[in-house]
Structures are given as structure tokens and as C-alpha cells.
């Protein structure tokens, strides 16, 4: 099942992390994702395409593209997840275009410039994963535009098909309305499509039913509320879009494998 990462979908999101051997199952988010490999190798699936990255190779994953990552036991790599607001011209381009391939190689000069500011060597000398500080705004934009520029220099861009455009509309709509009593039929009507057409394209493209996707959004939001507030679970359930505490419990057990009360207890113990 594809999961949606709401934490990587905010309009001001940026997170840079240096990893040593880490895997992710299929997921998607609103942000771009840049990955460059320092050692070992990565195997990625982006949509229906498969990529193998070796040391010195990079990939730029566009917003809302389902992707998974597997790393070799000797791998080290840097991932930057960032909002399209940092590269607005590039984000506008990818609303209607896709690339035949998302794999590329940064020039030595650009690679040195980007790693100096986003993943400096003096901060990644320790063992384990390293969550790196966010650079100042204009330096961050300069680095991200440098990455995008070199990617686009070698990319072969093509127009997205109608169905691909629809999926972007659907995912954006769900992000904006998941706290409401949202149904596929209501959303299709709001977007100006037939219910049957949206249902067919959605299930074939994402491999997940609409209700499960909406509940993923609601659960991630609910978890954030549990972490950041002292609100009762019934209040959190309603604020997250669930119609009852019972439906909140059911979705939490199905998707997270734990009841909300147990989740709240574990989060409290970790604080």
C-alpha cells in the first residue's frame, strides 16, 4: 500500500538528512525529493520506473510521485525533501510535464557547492543518521535551483497525460479537505469529473482506495495533535476529520496497528 507523508507536504517544508543504510516502502508527498549517493548503491522505484544509483549519481523525484527506496548495506547518501515553493518555476513546470528519467549526475563543481552548504562533511563524521540544519533561505534556494538546473539540462520533458493531471488534482484536493466529511463522489463533483472516471483512474494509478488515503491523512494529522496538544482523543478524532471515536479507533488499528489510546500513551512516555 502506498502511504502519504503529510509531514513532507507542507508548503514551507525542507529537511536534509545524511543516511547510512535506510529503506522506505512506497510513499508519496507534495514535496520534491533530491537524493545523491556517496557510497554503496540504492535501488528506487518511482512510479512504474526502476532506478539503480551508484556513488556519485543522483535523482530528483517530483511531487506526488509514488516511490520506494532500498539501500545496500554499505550505503551512505543524502536526501533533501523540499517544498516546490523554494523552486517555484520548476514546480510550475512539473505541474504539466514529466521527465523520461529522473536520474542524473551533478557536475563536480555543483556537487561540491551543494554538499558544502546542505551536507557539510564536518557534520556527517559521526555514526548513524544525521539530521542537518536548514541553510538560510536564499542559500537554500540557490542550492536547490542549482540542482534543478543541472537536472533540467539533461532531462527530456513530455506533457503529462490527462489521467496524471487528474491524480495531482485529487491528491491536492484531499490534502486541503481531509478534515471534512469527504467522499470520492463529492470530490469528483467538485473537480468536475464523473465519479466512475475518478474512481477508475485513482485505483489503477495509486493502488489504494480513496477512503484509505483520506484516513492516512487524518491519522498523521491526529498523531501530530496527540504530540502537540493535551486534547481528549474524541476532540482529536473530530478535528482530524473522523466522524466518531469509533471510526478513529478502527482506522488507527488498521493502518498503524495500534489503538489511539495506546499510541497516546507511547507518545507521552517518549516526551
VMD Tcl script that draws the C-alpha trace (Angstrom):
set ca {
  {0.00 0.00 0.00}
  {1.23 3.49 -0.84}
  {1.37 5.81 2.16}
  {1.12 9.59 2.08}
  {3.65 11.57 4.12}
  {1.81 14.68 5.31}
  {4.92 15.78 7.22}
  {6.67 16.13 3.84}
  {3.81 18.01 2.24}
  {3.79 21.39 3.97}
  {4.23 24.49 1.82}
  {7.44 25.52 3.64}
  {8.90 22.05 4.13}
  {12.65 21.41 3.97}
  {14.52 18.56 5.58}
  {18.05 17.44 4.81}
  {19.31 14.16 6.24}
  {22.50 12.13 5.76}
  {21.65 8.42 5.93}
  {23.62 5.22 6.29}
  {21.63 2.22 5.04}
  {17.92 3.02 5.21}
  {14.88 1.69 3.34}
  {11.42 3.15 2.69}
  {8.33 1.42 1.41}
  {6.26 3.05 -1.31}
  {5.07 6.53 -0.33}
  {4.34 9.94 -1.81}
  {4.22 13.57 -0.74}
  {3.74 17.08 -2.12}
  {7.46 17.94 -1.88}
  {10.34 17.33 -4.28}
  {12.94 14.81 -3.14}
  {16.61 15.02 -4.11}
  {18.91 12.08 -3.39}
  {22.64 11.82 -4.01}
  {24.74 8.75 -3.20}
  {28.16 8.95 -1.52}
  {28.91 5.23 -1.22}
  {27.26 1.87 -1.90}
  {24.12 1.80 -4.00}
  {20.38 2.49 -3.94}
  {17.52 0.83 -5.76}
  {14.46 3.01 -6.29}
  {11.08 2.60 -7.87}
  {9.46 5.86 -8.98}
  {6.01 5.28 -10.36}
  {6.42 2.36 -12.76}
  {10.12 3.04 -13.41}
  {13.09 1.46 -11.65}
  {16.46 3.11 -10.97}
  {19.78 1.94 -9.63}
  {22.03 4.66 -8.19}
  {25.73 4.23 -7.56}
  {28.22 6.52 -5.84}
  {28.17 9.98 -7.46}
  {24.73 9.55 -9.01}
  {21.59 11.48 -8.07}
  {17.84 11.53 -8.63}
  {15.19 14.26 -8.41}
  {11.74 12.88 -7.58}
  {8.85 15.21 -8.45}
  {5.87 15.99 -6.18}
  {3.25 13.28 -5.67}
  {5.32 10.59 -7.44}
  {4.95 7.26 -5.57}
  {8.43 5.97 -4.75}
  {10.26 3.38 -2.66}
  {13.94 3.11 -1.71}
  {16.20 0.16 -0.89}
  {19.85 0.67 0.10}
  {22.87 -1.62 0.14}
  {24.47 -2.49 3.48}
  {27.48 -0.23 2.76}
  {25.48 2.76 1.53}
  {25.65 6.40 2.58}
  {23.54 9.06 0.93}
  {21.97 12.48 1.37}
  {18.24 13.20 0.96}
  {16.73 16.67 0.75}
  {12.93 16.86 0.81}
  {11.76 20.34 -0.09}
  {8.64 22.29 -0.97}
  {8.12 23.49 -4.51}
  {7.86 26.99 -3.03}
  {11.67 27.07 -2.91}
  {11.87 26.44 -6.69}
  {8.62 27.97 -7.92}
  {9.50 27.99 -11.63}
  {10.44 24.32 -11.52}
  {7.30 23.43 -9.55}
  {5.11 25.16 -12.17}
  {6.87 23.22 -14.93}
  {6.22 19.85 -13.29}
  {2.52 20.50 -12.95}
  {2.13 19.80 -16.66}
  {5.36 17.96 -17.54}
  {7.15 14.76 -16.62}
  {10.67 13.55 -17.36}
  {11.54 10.36 -19.23}
  {14.13 9.74 -16.48}
  {14.75 11.33 -13.10}
  {18.31 10.04 -12.68}
  {21.24 12.38 -13.35}
  {24.80 13.27 -12.30}
  {25.71 16.63 -10.83}
  {28.82 18.31 -12.19}
  {31.78 18.21 -9.80}
  {31.54 21.96 -9.17}
  {27.81 21.89 -8.38}
  {28.14 18.75 -6.27}
  {30.82 20.40 -4.14}
  {28.77 23.59 -3.81}
  {25.58 21.76 -2.83}
  {27.22 19.40 -0.34}
  {29.20 22.25 1.23}
  {26.00 24.08 2.14}
  {23.42 21.29 2.52}
  {25.52 18.35 3.75}
  {28.89 19.64 5.06}
  {31.49 16.98 5.75}
  {32.21 18.16 9.29}
  {28.60 17.40 10.31}
  {28.40 13.84 8.95}
  {31.52 12.32 10.50}
  {29.55 10.57 13.25}
  {27.90 7.15 13.04}
  {24.22 6.80 12.17}
  {21.80 9.19 10.52}
  {22.43 12.93 10.75}
  {19.61 15.48 10.58}
  {21.24 18.55 9.10}
  {20.46 22.21 9.85}
  {18.38 24.20 7.38}
  {20.55 26.73 5.49}
  {19.50 30.37 5.30}
  {16.63 30.93 2.90}
  {18.46 32.39 -0.10}
  {21.39 30.00 0.19}
  {18.90 27.13 0.31}
  {17.12 28.42 -2.79}
  {20.45 28.83 -4.59}
  {21.40 25.22 -3.86}
  {18.02 23.81 -4.86}
  {17.88 25.83 -8.09}
  {21.43 24.64 -8.92}
  {20.27 21.04 -8.51}
  {17.12 21.59 -10.57}
  {19.02 23.47 -13.28}
  {21.50 20.64 -13.85}
  {18.70 18.08 -13.80}
  {16.71 20.01 -16.40}
  {19.77 20.48 -18.62}
  {19.73 16.77 -19.39}
  {16.05 15.95 -18.89}
  {13.69 15.01 -21.70}
  {10.35 16.54 -20.69}
  {6.98 15.48 -22.03}
  {3.41 16.59 -21.46}
  {1.56 14.75 -18.73}
  {-1.45 12.74 -19.75}
  {-4.92 13.73 -18.64}
  {-5.00 10.95 -16.05}
  {-1.72 12.09 -14.49}
  {-3.07 15.63 -14.21}
  {-6.18 14.26 -12.56}
  {-4.18 12.42 -9.89}
  {-2.40 15.66 -8.97}
  {-5.76 17.40 -8.66}
  {-7.12 14.59 -6.50}
  {-4.14 14.49 -4.13}
  {-4.11 18.27 -3.76}
  {-7.85 18.27 -3.07}
  {-7.56 15.56 -0.42}
  {-4.75 17.47 1.32}
  {-6.96 20.55 1.50}
  {-10.19 18.83 2.58}
  {-9.37 15.65 4.57}
  {-10.72 17.11 7.82}
  {-14.16 17.40 6.20}
  {-16.68 14.60 5.64}
  {-15.00 13.85 2.31}
  {-16.27 11.27 -0.19}
  {-14.96 10.33 -3.61}
  {-18.27 11.27 -5.19}
  {-18.28 14.75 -3.63}
  {-14.67 15.35 -4.64}
  {-15.29 14.21 -8.23}
  {-18.22 16.61 -8.44}
  {-16.14 19.47 -7.04}
  {-13.38 18.81 -9.58}
  {-15.81 18.49 -12.48}
  {-15.33 14.78 -13.27}
  {-17.63 11.79 -13.13}
  {-17.41 9.60 -10.04}
  {-16.78 6.49 -12.16}
  {-13.88 8.06 -14.07}
  {-12.11 9.37 -10.95}
  {-12.57 6.07 -9.14}
  {-11.15 4.06 -12.04}
  {-8.09 6.29 -12.53}
  {-7.43 6.60 -8.81}
  {-7.46 2.87 -8.08}
  {-5.42 1.96 -11.15}
  {-2.77 4.65 -10.63}
  {-2.22 4.60 -6.87}
  {-3.25 1.07 -5.95}
  {-5.02 2.29 -2.81}
  {-8.68 3.00 -2.21}
  {-9.84 6.55 -1.61}
  {-11.01 6.01 1.96}
  {-7.64 4.57 2.99}
  {-5.80 7.57 1.54}
  {-8.06 10.04 3.35}
  {-7.65 8.13 6.61}
  {-3.85 8.20 6.23}
  {-4.05 11.99 6.11}
  {-6.35 12.07 9.12}
  {-4.19 9.72 11.18}
  {-0.96 11.58 10.55}
  {-2.70 14.82 11.50}
  {-4.18 13.16 14.60}
  {-0.74 11.90 15.66}
  {0.61 15.44 15.38}
  {-2.26 16.71 17.55}
  {-1.56 13.99 20.13}
  {2.09 15.10 20.23}
  {1.40 18.82 20.41}
  {-1.79 19.16 22.50}
  {-3.48 17.79 25.60}
  {-6.83 17.46 23.82}
  {-9.03 14.46 24.51}
  {-8.98 11.71 21.90}
  {-12.58 12.36 20.91}
  {-11.72 16.01 20.19}
  {-8.66 14.97 18.20}
  {-10.77 12.48 16.23}
  {-13.28 15.16 15.24}
  {-10.60 17.76 14.45}
  {-8.85 15.24 12.17}
  {-11.97 14.52 10.13}
  {-13.17 11.28 11.70}
  {-16.91 11.16 12.24}
  {-16.65 9.34 15.55}
  {-14.16 8.00 18.09}
  {-15.09 4.52 16.88}
  {-14.02 5.25 13.28}
  {-10.80 6.81 14.63}
  {-10.08 3.64 16.61}
  {-10.81 1.39 13.65}
  {-8.60 3.34 11.21}
  {-5.76 3.56 13.73}
  {-5.78 -0.19 14.30}
  {-5.97 -0.96 10.56}
  {-3.26 1.46 9.43}
  {-0.98 1.96 12.46}
  {-1.62 -1.37 14.15}
  {-2.39 0.25 17.50}
  {-5.35 1.93 19.19}
  {-5.23 5.73 19.66}
  {-5.17 5.35 23.46}
  {-2.09 3.13 23.27}
  {-0.48 5.50 20.77}
  {-1.09 8.43 23.10}
  {0.46 6.53 25.99}
  {3.59 5.69 23.97}
  {3.97 9.27 22.77}
  {3.63 10.57 26.36}
  {6.33 8.16 27.52}
  {8.70 9.36 24.77}
  {8.28 13.06 25.60}
}
mol new
graphics top color blue
foreach p $ca { graphics top sphere $p radius 0.5 }
foreach p [lrange $ca 0 end-1] q [lrange $ca 1 end] { graphics top cylinder $p $q radius 0.2 }
display resetview
